[in-house]
Amino acid sequence: MKELRVLKGITRLENASALDQSVDGLREVVHRVIQPQSVRDVLHGVPVGHPVHPLAVLVPAGAWVSSAVLDVVPGTAQASRVLVAFGVISAIPAALAGYTDWSELHRQQARVGLVHAAGNVAAIALYTASYIQRRRGREFSGKVLGYLGLACISGSGYLGGHLAYRQASGANHAEQVPHRFPAGWQRLAELDTIPEHQLTTMEVAGQPLLVLRRGQSVDVLSNVCTHLAGPLASGELIDGETDNPCVACPWHGSVFELRTGEVVHGPATAPQHRFESRVVEGVVEVRLPNAVESEYPVAATV
Ligand code: FES
């Protein structure tokens, strides 16, 4: 089946470097305005374990679609007006979450995201105008503005889908690890060959691992950041002398606990895969507890 022609335009949009100045300028504003980090973490969706923006947009989108339906039903003008207003108000937290996520994307994703955001801003403006017209008793123009807003939000929603699924902007970029890592204990290295108190990259079964040795204790995480696949071992070791060392990703600064893989700060929302480790006759072995036994031919895929 052939792709829709509009996809070619979106692919060109991914490579539209003319948007970069606007992307950089807006990104700086978003970083400055949406603070502190605890607020950013909530808006990213760290507490719920995945981005909240797609969830939050359901509310205004649902209100506006419902309003569009009521606009063809006689005697429902007031209910439709309330839905239009509710959609505008509920679009604010959805937009804040979206801008926060957008500010931590790769450049190609950010270009598409910029146009997606512009479409959403246009939709909010049209629905605000629609509400004002309805309040003035100008139902017909209020409805026309509402349908124009719906067209805008539908177009920007299509771009949002492209951003989320085609460009994988909100996905867990390490989901594949348990499907690629063999089940059971695997040899990592001789303990004495692993440098102490520094982030080290090693590989087992073709999978890059982040290793931190502290004496006899060895913490091991997947080296692929769940946010956008950044190389964690090239990041910064935080609190390396404490019982709870963390690593900050070099790409967008997500912070993970090395002991557990849990997210301390976003933009990542999914934890890192954490490997168990043990020392057997001077050799460190690792095991991924949720490695999937024989679901796929592991050796052939790595
Ligand atoms: S790739 Fe974005 S924080 Fe790691």
Residues whose N, C-alpha, C, O or C-beta is under 5 A from the ligand:
A	BS01	FES	C225 H227 L228 A229 G230 C249 W251 H252 G253 S254
